[in-house]
C-alpha cells in the first residue's frame, strides 16, 4: 500500500510540475510578459548580462534557459478606463543582476535597472499613475533591493566553521 501511495504522490508531483511548467524558459505565463519578451531580452543584452546569439532580430527561443522573468505584484486600476499595472523582475540566470524591473501594461512598458541615481527617472515615469500606485511600485522595488544587501541590521553573519 505504501508503494502505491508513493507512486501516486510522485506521479502527482510530475503532473503538477508539467502543468505549471514554464514555456521555453523561466518566464511567468502572462500575455503582457510574453508580449514584451524581446524588449526584456534586449535590455539584458544591452546591460551585457546576455550575449546576443543571432544577427538581426532577437529570436526568443535562443535564450531559453538563459534568463527569467518573475511576476512580483499587480496593481489593479481604480478607474475603469485605466489598465492594470504588472511589476516584474527580470534577470539572466546565474548572475546577480537582480535590479532589472519592468512595469508592464496592456499597451505599454517601462523597463529599467533600479539604482538610487536613476530614481528620479523612474519617479518621472511613475507620475502617470495615481499617488497610491506610484508608492506601491516604488516601495516594492526599494524593499526588494534592500533584501539583497548583505549588511541589513537584523542579518546574522554566516558561521564558516
JOGI-V318378 format. One line per field, one symbol per residue. phi: phi as a letter, one per 30 degrees, with the letter a starting at -180 (. if undefined). psi: psi as a letter, one per 30 degrees, with the letter a starting at -180 (. if undefined). burial: + if it has 16 or more other ideal C-beta (glycine too) atoms within 10 Angstrom, else -. A space follows every 10 residues. Layout:
BEGIN
phi: ???
psi: ???
burial: ???
END
This chain:
BEGIN
phi: .ddddddddd dddddddddc ddcibdbdda dddedcdddd dddddddicb cdcbciddce ddcdicbbbb dcabcdddcd ccddcccbcb acdiccdccd bbccbdcabb cacdbedced ddddddddcd dddededddd dddddddddd cdecdcdddc d
psi: eeeeeeeeee eeeeeeeeeg lljdaikkjk eeeeegeeee eeeeeeghfk kkglkbkkje ffgkgfllkk kekkkkkfke glllkkklkl lkkflhifgk lkjkaegllj klkkkefgee eeeeefffll eeeeeeeeee eeeeeeffkf hlegkkkkjg .
burial: ---------- ---------- ----++++-- -++--++--+ +-+++---++ -------+-+ --+--++++- ++--+----- ----++++++ ++----+-++ +++++---+- ++-+------ -+---+--+- --++-+++-+ +--+------ ---------- -
END
